[in-house]
Amino acid sequence: MHIPDGYLSPQTCAVGYAVSVPVLAVAAVRVKRVVRNRHVPTLAVFSAVSFLAMMFNVPIPDGTTAHAVGAAVIAIVLGPWAAVLAVSVALAFQALLFGDGGVLSYGANVFNMAIVLPFTALVVYRLIAGRSELTSGRRVAAAAIGGYVGINLAALAAAIEFGIQPSLFHDASGTPLYAPYHLSQTIPAMALAHLTVAGAAEAILTGGVVAYLQRANLPLLRLNHPGVPETAEESATAGRKLRPATVATAAVGLMVVLTPLGLLAPGGAFGEDAPGDLDLSKVHLGAVPTGLNKYAGWWHHAIFDGYDFSNDAHPWVGYIISAVVGIAAIGIAIFLIGLAVQRLSRRGTDGADETGDRPGAGSSAVSTP
């Protein structure tokens, strides 16, 4: 689902940024609750899990591959705005360091995987879970279904972005300038991958984490469920501090070790071929579309392009090192974002306090939400 540079026109990429950047700005403000509650390490762990989940390529019957994203579970546990930031950070490092997804198309990828997916998943989860107890199996099922629906709607958005390119952007002869696939090709291809394998992977990941938190860390699960009635079990442990993410950290370590399993999947994801790897006969073209060829190499500073080292005889080593580098970069970025948000929050609070101390300003003072 990572759209590379060259597959979308510059105009489409501009629209992607125009939509995604304001949402990211709002997310940075709305995520203050997570920062105030000292859950920045948890947010970093979830962002790392999302990054690693997207490295696991699972084979699809048509010879391509797909992957989970992990955005749904972040939205359910920490809220949709935290999911927007966590997944966006992961996508940024994938594009900049590893050449996975484009830099020009980053806005579109954020829209699909960091906005459409988590918000859709959370809406579906809440509709199905209703007012059920936080420890009920209904919530596990709701989480799994939410993840499944969310990733499929995100895939549909990507399919539409791909599929409108030939109709909107072509030369005088009608030859596509960018993605050469029409909607009649993109929608079935993305549906096959995500209604089957990728959807199941997102559902298992989302439902599995929620089920684990029900048993091991109910206070963390409570964070984004303030209106759900407490159970007797929860009331008995109300004073318990949130446990450190020891198990989550161990899970991240295990995922790092297992990431090379993604190399076993033959082929690549639909719509992510390099220009030289395009099967031109399938799209009835005699040459690579000129716009695709022009912008495909726009960002050429990826350090570990394709999660690998040049001329490395053991690609699994490069995959593991890439995973370690990626989660380290993500952890640093999330902590810096948390620090910035925290400082801005303090400034807002200090400003409100100063205003409130002025004579006659009592009722006009504005407090930080």
N, C-alpha and C positions, 0 to 999 in steps of 0.2 A: 504493500500500500504506500510505500515511500516513493513519491513521484520524483524522478530525477530531473535535472535541468535539461531543457530542450524539448521536453514532451508537452509543455504548456507554453503558450505564447507569452511574450512580455506583458501584454495587456491582462491576460488571465492571472499571471503572477502578481501584477499590481493590485488587482481586485482581492487576491488572497491576502496580501499584506494589509490592504485597507480594511478588511474585515477582522483580521486576526490581531493586529497591533492594538486597537482599542480594547479588545477583550482581554489581552494580556495586561494592559494598563489597569483595567478594572480588577483583574485577578490579583495584581500586586497590592491593591488597596484592601480588597475583601479578605485576603489571606492573613490579615492581622490577627484574627482569632487564633489561628494555628500557632503563630509566632508568640503571642502573649501566653499561650498555654504550654510553651516550651516543647512543642512538637516538631521543631525544625529537624532534629535527627530522624524522626519517624518519616517526615516528608522526604528527606534525602534517601532513606532506605527504599521507600516506595518508588521514587524516581529511578533509583538504580535497578529495582526489580523490573520496571517498565523497559528500561534500556536493555537489560539482559533478555527479557521475554521477546523483544523484537529481534534479537540475534538468533533465536531458535527458529530456523526455517523448517517447516513441516511439509512433506511432499503432498501434492494434490494429484488426483487421478489423471489429469490432462497433461502431466509432465512438468507443471510449474510448482511453485512453493508459496506458502503463506505463513503468517505468524500471529500470535496474540499481541496485544498492546499493553494490557494491565491498567488502562485508564479507568475502567469501570470500578474496580475495587478501591482505587484512590478516592473517587468521587463519593462512594458509599461510606468510607471510613473517615476521611478528612474533609469531605465536601468538594463540590465541583470546581470551585476556584482554585483550590489546592491542586486538583488534578490537572487543570489547565497549565499551571506553572510547572508541575513535576514532569509532565509529558513533553511540554515545550522545551524544557531544558535538555531532556534526553534527546529529542529530535535535533536540537541545535548542535550538540556534540557529535551525533551520528553524521550529520551533514558536513560539519567543519573538519572533523578529525578523521572520519572513516569513509567519506564519500558515499554514505548511505542516505539517499534522498538529496535533493538539490538545495542549493542556497537561494537561487532565484525562486524556486518553488516551495521554499520553506513556509511561507504564509499559507499556501494551500494545504500542505501537510499538517500544519498546526490546526487549521480549521477542521480537517477531517478527523484526525486522531486525538487532538487535545481539546477540541470544543464539541463537535458533534457527538463523538463517542461517549464521553463522560456525562454530558448533560442528558443525552437520550437514556443511557443506562440508569441514571439516578431517577429519572421520571418513571421509567418502567418498574424499577425496584420499589419505589414508594407506592405506586398504584397496586402492585401485587401484594406487598407486605402489609399495607394498611396499618391498623393499630395492633397488630400481633405483637406478642412479647419479643423482646430483644433476643431471647435464647431459642425462639421457635424455629422449627425446620422450615416453616413457610418463608422465613427471611433468607435462608440459604438458597431455597429454590428461586426466590425473587431476585437475589443477587446474580445467580447463574443466568436466569432468563434476561435480566437487564444487561449483563455483559454480552450475551448472544445477540440481542436486538441492537445494542449500541454499536458493536463492531460491524454488523451488517449494514446499518444505516451509514456509517462512516465509509464503508466500501462502496455503497451506492453513490455517495457524494463524489468519491474519487472516480468512479466509472463515468459519471456525468461530466466531470472536468476533462477526463480523457476524451470522451466520445463526442463532445461538441467541437473539438479542435478542427477536424477536417471540414466541417460545414462552415465554420466561421473564419478560418484562416487557411487560405489556399491561393495558389497562383492563378494566372489567367486561364490556364488549361484545366483547372480544377484539382491539381495535384496538391495534397496536404503539405503544409509548411512545417508542421510540428508533429504531434502524435498522429500516426496514420490510421488509427482505429476508430471506427464509427460506433455509435451507441449500440447498434445491433451486435457488435462484437464485445464491447467493453462490459456491458451490463451482464450478459451471460457468463463471461469469464470471471468477473469479480464475484458474481453470485455463487458460482460453483466452488470457488476457493473458500468463501466465507460462510456460506450456508452449511458447509460440511465441516472442514477441518479447522479453519481459523476461528469460526464461531464456537465450535466445541472447546477449543483451547482456551478462549477468553472466558467461556462459561465455567469451565473446570477451575481455572485460576481464581476467578472472582468468588464463586461459591465456596471453594476450598479455603480461601483466606478468611472469609466471613465465618465459616464453620469453626475454624481454628480459634479465631478471636472470641467466639462465643464461649469456648472452654477455657482459654488461656488468658485473655485480656479483655474482659467485658467493659471495664472503664474506658478503654480506647474506642471500642465500638460505640459506646454511649456518646462520645464526643459530638457526633453529627446526628444524634437521635434525641434531642432534648425533650420532645413531646411524647415519647413513648413511655408508657407507665412502667415503673420499676417492678421487677419480680422480687419475690421473697429472698431469693439467692443474692440478687444484686444489692438489696437493702442491707443484708448481713455483711457485705464486703464493701460498703460505701466508703469507709475510711481508708481503704487500701490505696496506696500510691500506685500510679501507673508503672508497670514493670518495664525495665529497660528492654530494648528490642534485641535481646541476646539470641533468641531463636531466629528472628528475622535476619540478623546478621549472619548466622550460620547458614540460613537458607540462601542468602546472597552468595556466600562463599561456595556452596554446593553448585549453585547455578553457574558460577564462573567456571568451575571445573568441568561442568557438563556442556558448556556452550559449543565446544567443537562438534557435538552431535549434529548441530545444524549443518555442518559440512557434508554430512552423509546424504542429505536430500539432493537429488539430481535436479538440474535446471535452476532457473531463477524465477522470481515473482513476475506475474504478468505486468507488462508495461515498464519494466525496469532494465530492459536490455540496453547495452551500449550500442551506439550507432552501427558499429561493425558486426554486431551479433544479431541484428534484425533479420528475420526471415522475410525478405522482400517479396517472395512469391506468395506468401500468405496474405499480404496486403496489396497485392497486384501493383507493385511499384518496380521501376527499373533502377532506382537509386534512392539513397537515404534522403528523406526530406531536408531541404536546405536549412530551414530554421532549427531543426533538431540537430543537424550536424554542426551548426554554428554555436549553439548555446550549450551543447552537451559537455564541453570541456571548459565551461566558464569558470568554475572553481577548480583549480588544480593544485591546491595546497594541502590536501588531505595527507596527514602524516602516515596513517595506516590504511591506505586505500583498500577497501574491501575487507577490512579487519585482518590484514595480512602484511607481511614484509616482502619487499621485492626479492625475487630469486631465493625464497625460503623453501627448502626441501620439506619442511614440516609445517604445513599450514595450521595445524592444530595449536602449535606453540604461539603463532601470531594471533590466533583467535583468543587464546587465554590472556595473553598480554594486552591485547586490545580491550578485552573485557575489564581487566584491572585498571588500565589507564582511563577507560570510560567512566567507571564508577567513581574513581578518584576525582576526576574532573567534575563530575556531577555533584559529588559531595561538597566540594569546595564552592561550586557555583550556588548551590542551595543555601549553604551557610552564609555566603556573602549577601544573597538576596534577603535572607532572614534578618541579617544584621542591619541592612539598609532599611527594611520595613520597620524594624524595631526602633531605629533612630528617628525615622520620620514620625512614627507614632508618638514618641516621647516629645518631639518638637511640637506636634499638634496639641498634646496634653499641656505642655508648658505654656504654649501660646494662649490656650483657653484659660489656664489658671491666672496668667497675667492680666488678661482681659477682665476676668471676674474680680480681680483685686482693685480695678480702677473704680473711682467713685461714680455711682449711677449706672454702672455697667452690669449689675447683678443679673438681670433677666435676659440680657443679650449675649451672655457668654455661651460659647459653643463648645461642647465637649466632644472628644474623639469617640466615635462609635466603637 
